[in-house]
Amino acid sequence: MKQAMKQGHGDATDSRLAPAAWAVLMLLGAGVGLLLGAAGGSTGWQWPWQARLDPLQWQIVADIRVPRSLGAWLGGALLGLAGALAQGLFRNPLADPFLLGSAPGASLGVCIYLAVAAGSALAVPGLAQLGQTGAAFLAAAGAVALTLLLSRGVQHTQRLLLAGVIVGVLLGALTSWLSLLRPELARAMQGFLLGSTGLVGWSACALMAATLLACMALSWPLARVLDALTLGQSTAQSLGMPVAAARWVLVVALSLATGAAVAQLGLIAFVGLAAPHMVRALAPMPHRWSLPLAALAGGLLLLLADLLARVLMAPQDMPVGVLTAVLGGGYLLLRLSRLQASGGAA
């Protein structure tokens, strides 16, 4: 009995220390990735301290490579956090950040902007300042609002998921219809649909950083509610958890994180789905650890994909969404094969 208690105490100690160690390793990995991102690009590899000797090279590093790498990490962190919130809120390991309709909504917003505003007589100064990014964010927010309207709130998980699927199908059909009416939009839409980090600047980095901090500030205090929801909604309510209010706050944080990432980077596949799985594979841990670790894992995954996008077809860039699908999908397939071999469940 004493030995079992000692073993249980040791497991509890490990569960507290292991997440902190993984967080440090992921931060170190992000630091290395940012350094490599600042050093590599279409013009070749050059360390930042070497580039300072050439004003043109330093401008490339400071204004293009560094914000691109930082933006990739921030966008991946937003998607990783959103994926962890979605899977915890809906108690479904297959939930991803796009399940509330934000991705097809953003696609429709970009398609409408390109078809109606960009380069047309309707491109008034105010509309031009909104831009593709603003159109994507507003349309993503509108899609989530429509999902919430159809589901009559956030209290019924199955109804919310079904409403998200319906909204996604409808908005996807509208996007396809507009593309058929205006075939020239297909090429312009391609960059958004495949995802890209090549045009991220310092303003986008600042916006994503502020959004990440806001979403973490909203969701992290509700980590105990997510822990309780793993036991079921009735059990969580019997424990005195503010389930109803927490669901609204978590849906807002999920939607805000997803909308900001999609608006700045386009549709990045698999990051939000794979990052929480990576964290769960490390060690069992409560949501107060899994939420920030999922953000760190998502940032690291997208940063790695961005680095590979620069070097695999240099001097041309590969679409980063293709690489995240390969990396994230490959990891999930590997995890699935291991679970099947061990007879476990996801």
ABEGO torsion letter per residue (X at the ends): XAAAAAAAAAAAAAAAAAAAAAAAAAAAAAAAAAAAAAABBAAEBBBAAAAAABAAAAAAAAAAAAAAAAAAAAAAAAAAAAAAAAAAAAGBAABBAAAAGAAAAAAAAAAAAAAAABGBAABBAAAAAAEAAAAAAAAAAAAAAAAAAAAGEAABAAAAAAAAAAAAAAAAAAAAAAAAABAAAAAAAAAAAAEBAAABBAAAAAAAAAAAAAAAAAAAAAAAAAAAAAAEAAAAAAAGBBAAAAAAAAAAAAAAAAAAAAAAAEBBBGAAAAAAAAAAAABBBBAAAAAAAAAAAAAAAAAAAAAAAAAAAOABBBBAAAAAAAAAAAAAAAAAAAAAAAGBBX
